[in-house]
Amino acid sequence: MGDKAKIFAPLGNLFLNLIFTMLVPIVFFSIASAIANMDKSKRLGRIFIITLITFGITAIISGIIGVISFKMFNPAVGLDPSMFNNLMTTNSIDTPKSVGVLEKIVSSISVGDFSELLSRNNLLALILFSILIGFGTMISKEQGKAFASFLSSGATVTMKVVNIIMYYAPIGLGAYFANVIG
């Protein structure tokens, strides 16, 4: 179809936008309701430790794969070293201030304003917030039951909305790939 396939772009973009729109509510309600409805906080601690260990192991494995890939394929082979020197000496871009590791971690797991949690760009902060809300609801015992019910209902509703969106998936994905491939 070539350039004529661009007429399908809005249909593909609609599907992707619907999915991206549901990302934040799914993450929030799923995590918060799962934690809020746990019976014992000891189980939560065990799950948290297993999650941290899994995250650490996958980070180490991905680092090892990255180093091995760099050694095997060396992407700098055949490049002129003076090209890098020219890049380092240009003053057209202000150099950012040095950011410590702790500052980088804090900025990736927290936001300065609540409204920033609603962006899919801050998913780690949203996950941490969801965990805290779920834990706060769980330890509130009787007073938190109504809110735990709200979180469970929210998780159910968001999953039903995703199910509805998935009926459009064949059309949306077909239109998206028709536009991309042509």
BELFENCOR-V69615 format. One record per residue. N is the residue number from 0. D_CENTER is the distance of its C-alpha to the mean C-alpha in whole Angstrom. Layout:
# BELFENCOR-V69615
N/D_CENTER, N/D_CENTER
This chain:
# BELFENCOR-V69615
0/35, 1/34, 2/33, 3/34, 4/30, 5/29, 6/30, 7/27, 8/25, 9/24, 10/24, 11/21, 12/19, 13/20, 14/18, 15/15, 16/15, 17/16, 18/13, 19/10, 20/13, 21/12, 22/8, 23/9, 24/12, 25/11, 26/9, 27/12, 28/15, 29/14, 30/13, 31/16, 32/18, 33/18, 34/19, 35/21, 36/23, 37/24, 38/27, 39/28, 40/26, 41/27, 42/25, 43/22, 44/23, 45/23, 46/20, 47/18, 48/20, 49/20, 50/16, 51/17, 52/19, 53/17, 54/14, 55/17, 56/19, 57/16, 58/16, 59/20, 60/20, 61/17, 62/20, 63/23, 64/22, 65/21, 66/24, 67/26, 68/25, 69/26, 70/29, 71/30, 72/29, 73/30, 74/28, 75/31, 76/34, 77/36, 78/35, 79/37, 80/37, 81/38, 82/35, 83/33, 84/36, 85/36, 86/32, 87/33, 88/36, 89/34, 90/34, 91/33, 92/29, 93/29, 94/28, 95/25, 96/26, 97/25, 98/22, 99/23, 100/20, 101/20, 102/20, 103/17, 104/15, 105/16, 106/15, 107/11, 108/11, 109/14, 110/14, 111/18, 112/18, 113/17, 114/16, 115/14, 116/12, 117/12, 118/10, 119/6, 120/7, 121/7, 122/4, 123/7, 124/10, 125/9, 126/9, 127/12, 128/13, 129/13, 130/15, 131/17, 132/18, 133/19, 134/21, 135/23, 136/23, 137/25, 138/27, 139/28, 140/30, 141/32, 142/31, 143/28, 144/29, 145/28, 146/25, 147/24, 148/25, 149/24, 150/20, 151/21, 152/23, 153/19, 154/17, 155/20, 156/21, 157/17, 158/17, 159/21, 160/19, 161/17, 162/20, 163/22, 164/20, 165/20, 166/24, 167/23, 168/21, 169/24, 170/25, 171/22, 172/21, 173/25, 174/25, 175/22, 176/23, 177/27, 178/26, 179/24, 180/27, 181/29
